[in-house]
Amino acid sequence: LEAWAQTRAGRPFTPAVSVENAGGEGRFVIVCDHASNRFPAEFGFLGLPPEAREAHIAWDPGALGVARYLSGAVDAPLIHATVSRLVIDCNRAPDAADLIAVTSETTAIPGNAQLTAAQRRERVAAVHEPYHAAIDELLEERLATGRGAAMIALHSFTPVYCGKERPWDVGILFSQDRRIALPLIEALKACGFNVGVNQPYSPADGVYYTLSRHAESRGLACAMIEIRNDLIRQDPEQRRWAGILAAALGATEVGSEALEGSAA
Amino acid sequence: LEAWAQTRAGRPFTPAVSVENAGGEGRFVIVCDHASNRFPAEFGFLGLPPEAREAHIAWDPGALGVARYLSGAVDAPLIHATVSRLVIDCNRAPDAADLIAVTSETTAIPGNAQLTAAQRRERVAAVHEPYHAAIDELLEERLATGRGAAMIALHSFTPVYCGKERPWDVGILFSQDRRIALPLIEALKACGFNVGVNQPYSPADGVYYTLSRHAESRGLACAMIEIRNDLIRQDPEQRRWAGILAAALGATEVGSEALEGSAA
């Protein structure tokens, strides 16, 4: 896991990606694209006041806490971005219109309004590329050594978006591969939760980039989990939701065929 | 359901018991012994300041809200006391030492310290007897008409008791009859919850009075559910927990033999 770090060698920049429990022996690999609301000094605060930098537009509150507990519960590696999605969204394609958002929900992002092509490339190189390089490297290493690599992307969503209340406790998003998502949805529904099926958004909204790029391209089983962020504000709630997800993921019984992939 | 009400006829006292959805067609009957922190004027505030009357020693915060949503979800009658347990505890035998508590956790209850035998009898007659008479009447009517009467007692517990943290999300208490409790425990554990089995207390602590008196005596299936009260503070959480319990109770598959009872 040194390649991506070396690309930043000699630069005064805290790495844009963090890898925890890389050697985890479970079936899963967890990614948390929107784990952080850190705004590195070299990009500044983008003209945003503190309250905007702490709001859900800047990150997925609570998601990293759940991801860490889940990583422990299922002994999975955890890869997470350490930079706000408003600097650059690691879960968007490099050519996506909302890769570097000019407006998020109803908030204008002044520091993103007039970027030059060179400035955009700089953010891609500083954050997006090392994040995905770290995922690539970890997956290749695990696949080469026969370890599990079914991918879970963990996110949180705001209970109210553009003034509209969202009813779901948790949303499960999936695209072509449904080996994790369908049994996970059933398990969570059987526990009494209000489960959004490809809600509050779906891969059609362009929000499935990380899993499409790394899991579906390799034939790995994958699913995206979105937890309503007011359910995971505090540490005990994050631990509880990790337990709920670990139990529900246990019901998925993704086998080795899913873990090792079928085609690239 | 008029007998208990008539015993209070002509007296300036809001009924000590409330029955909702009496004709519910589901398998279950729900009781909520500690639903209320109301202190009727005829007994006064027992010398307690407002904060003590709002604390868990006076009632089971959140339990009534969950019980109501659960009553709707499984179409069950709901019977609940409308008077604080500090006036008299409806879930204690009439001869129990803590029927009218002189101290609760670490709080002295001044108004209970020097009661005469006549004053104790008055509270039994005003609250305890009508509460249990209402349960008797509803159960007999349902059994006579072949309706479901598996009993669920819904409570909440304080996360910290006498300075000691309790780890459980939910506790399931049972005594001789285990037809509901054992599958319910398994269902909740399978959902990832930390489930107390006869924790944070058990029938041996004398807290199983309502179910012993009404369900076990009639051979009815029964279980007591204790939810950690910081999980059910707000209405959305109460609704969510009712959904969780309804789903888990759905897994119990208590049959008609349990509903109709085997012996008195």
Interface residues (C-beta under 8 A of the other chain):
Chain A: D169 K189 A190 C191 G192 F193 N194 R240 G243 I244 L245 A246 A247 A248 A251
Chain B: D169 K189 A190 C191 G192 F193 N194 R240 G243 I244 L245 A246 A247 A248 A251
